[in-house]
């Protein structure tokens, strides 16, 4: 197959499956990306979005089967030697991953990462050129060159992603593939990062292939959109056309789910008992300073709120405002410097040993990254059974029955298809469903969701939020919903509190907070919340 003029990636009738699967992950896929084009690739979890990037760069496990026609900047990567393939990957394609730490070496400075790349691929340039070019790249992505000797852990999540972008565009690639590049970032930082990425691609004339589950973000930054389902492209058009008039059934489902997710809700006032009460909570982190006096970072400072049975409270704020610190403090993962946390009337700060262990059964957490709480060597059903057996609440047979029931509740049905898999054999969305099922195993009264749907596709987000709401109504479950997405919180939560510098700057009903923000921070969050276009816009 000859590559069409002006195309950097062409895929025709491509079939691909992993060595452990009998099914085709890509099933006759056809896709092309033109030079300078910005194309968003969206679809439900497990549809094959990320696999396309792995196929294009031949980052596949040994034993995978890949058949069909594939050209990357005019070359078939499957036919190249390892050295030629490395050169093709370095010079033709830049990769931006969902988690920048998967690419960054924690023992190497941020400047060292760029110098290392130039040392490997620009040996024709001297040390002075490499250093100057590295500093220029850092400045270009919004990182001060004075941070050259800093390490990745000394940067915020947004800054680490900016460094990942600098590495991706360092060699002026023809194609940049960004796989969920803003999932773990709050909305304000996500907009900044995507703005930098799009601007850099435009300046370089690079094509951008954005893999995302966020339809609003995808349509805002990419002129064209392709929808993939079951390993095939079912629709490709201008983004505005797809989001206002989708032709495929999958496109219609995704857009419908995204609009439900954005919709504001009016909630009735609850008159149920209070299950969680936080009074004047303080979580300060020591910054040292001895012998001139201890210095403290006031991550959470004098925070007070209450949560009733059957109520959802959204906690929203920019990166570094104290959201995650609050979660860790409530779960007992970090020390509390002052105040109290009362769960069903009991002050957890005064409990220890077995009484504390029993009390904490009623307080469970769903993490942003499911792999942070799933044992990679434990099967799915075992992971869900584990908390029941640890607390000796039932027999192994009963625990297995409940685990299978929970799998059905989170949409992994029939459970027989998932119970014996390991976490790495599931998609990201399926992993998070398992994590949610595990958190519900002990039938908690309070569920803390820390960015628990931010890594999921829009249709799955809608399904999971609907599931949480139905469980809430049926069980009287109280939910503390931590998110950077104010539009999601406004539609899901009865009340919202907005944090800035560890303090509450605004609170009120979810729909009012989004439609009529008062605090400056709330207005910034509203302005950064991308929403789907409607017909006529």
C-alpha positions, 0 to 999 in steps of 0.5 A, a space after each residue: 500500500 502506498 501512503 497517501 500524500 500528506 498523511 503521517 499515519 495510515 491504517 487499513 483493514 488492520 486486525 490485532 489481538 493479544 497473545 492471551 486473547 482469542 478475540 480481535 482487539 482491532 477488527 478490520 480497523 481503518 484510520 488515517 491522520 493527515 499532516 497537521 491534522 488534530 484528530 480525537 479518538 474516542 470510544 467506550 472503555 475496552 474499545 481499542 483506543 490505546 491499542 492503536 497507539 501501541 500498534 503504530 509504534 509496535 509496543 506490543 507484548 511478544 506473541 501478539 498478532 498484527 495483520 493488515 496494512 500499516 504505515 507510519 510516515 511512509 514506513 511499516 514499523 513491523 518491517 524495521 530492525 530494532 535500531 531503525 524502529 527506535 529511530 522511527 519512534 524517536 524522530 517521527 512520533 512523540 508520545 504523551 502518556 496519561 501518567 507522566 511518571 511512567 516515562 520519567 526517571 525519579 532519579 534523573 533531573 528534569 533537565 537531565 531527561 532532555 539531555 539524555 534524549 539529545 545524547 541518544 538522538 542528536 549526537 551531531 550536536 555539542 553539549 552547549 547546543 543540547 543544554 541551550 535547546 533543553 532550556 528553550 524547551 522547558 521555557 516553551 512548555 511553561 517550566 522556568 529554566 531555573 528548575 533544570 536541576 529539579 527532580 520529578 517529585 519536586 514538580 506538580 502533576 501539571 508540571 510533570 505533564 508539561 515535561 512529558 510534552 517537552 520530551 514528546 516534541 523535542 525532536 520535532 516529530 511528524 505525529 504526536 500521540 497523547 493518550 489521556 494526557 489530562 485525566 489526572 489533572 484539575 480542569 484549570 491545569 488541564 486546559 493549560 496543558 492542552 493549550 500548550 500541547 496544541 500550540 506546540 503541534 501547530 507551531 511544528 506542523 505536527 499532527 495530533 492524535 488525542 486519545 480521550 474519553 472526555 468528549 467536551 475536551 476532545 471537541 474543544 482541542 481537535 477539529 476532527 473526531 473518530 469514534 471507535 467501537 469493538 476495534 472498528 471506526 464507526 464514525 469520523 467527521 468534524 468534532 462539532 458535527 459528531 457532537 451535535 448530530 452523531 450518526 452512529 449508535 455508539 456516537 449517540 450513546 456517548 454524546 447522550 451520556 456526556 450530556 447527562 453527566 453535565 446536566 445540573 440536578 435539583 435535589 430535595 432537602 434531606 432530613 436524615 441523620 448526620 453520619 460524618 461530621 468534621 469540625 475545625 480540621 487541621 492537617 499541617 505538613 512540616 517544612 522543617 526550619 530548625 533551629 530557626 523555628 518550625 515551618 508548616 504547610 497548612 494543607 487543610 486549615 480549620 475545615 468544617 462540614 457535615 454529611 447526612 445519610 443519603 447525601 452527596 457532598 462535592 469537594 472541588 478546587 484547583 490542584 494543591 487546594 487540599 482535596 487529597 489531603 482531606 481524603 487521607 486525613 479522614 482515612 487515617 493515612 496522615 496525622 491530624 494536627 487539630 479538630 475532630 472527625 466524628 463518624 456516627 457520633 464517634 470521634 475517630 481521633 480518640 479511637 485506636 486498635 480494634 474499636 478503630 478498625 471496626 469503626 472504619 468499616 463504615 468509611 471506605 474509599 475509591 481511589 483515582 488510580 485503581 491499580 493503587 488498591 488492586 493487588 496485581 497478583 490477585 484475581 478480580 474475585 479475590 480482590 473483592 472478597 479480600 476485605 470480607 475475609 480480612 474482617 472475618 465477616 463471612 465464609 469464603 463461599 459467601 464472600 465469593 457470592 457477594 463478590 460476584 453480585 458486586 461485579 454485576 452491580 458495577 457493570 461487569 456482567 456476567 461475572 464469570 467473564 471477569 472473576 478470574 482475570 488479573 487487573 492487567 487483563 482489564 481495561 482502565 475503566 474495568 479496573 476502576 469498576 473492580 475497585 469500586 466493587 471492592 470498596 462497597 464490599 463492607 457495605 459502608 455508610 460513608 464512601 469517599 470518592 477521590 477523583 473516582 470517575 476521572 479516568 473513565 470514558 463519559 458513558 462509563 462515568 454516567 453509568 458509574 455515577 448512576 450506580 453510585 446514586 442508586 446504591 446511595 438511595 437504596 443503602 442510605 449511603 453518604 458520599 464525599 465526592 472529590 473532583 476537579 470537574 465542577 460540572 460533574 459535581 454540580 450534577 451529582 452532588 446535593 451540596 458543594 464546597 470549594 477549597 482554596 489554600 486548605 479553606 472553604 471559600 464557597 459552599 452551597 447547592 450544586 446547581 447554584 454553585 455552577 450557575 451562579 458562582 460567587 468566589 473568584 476561585 469558583 468562577 475560575 473553575 467554571 470558566 475552565 469547565 469545557 462543555 459540549 456544544 449544542 446545535 446552533 452554536 
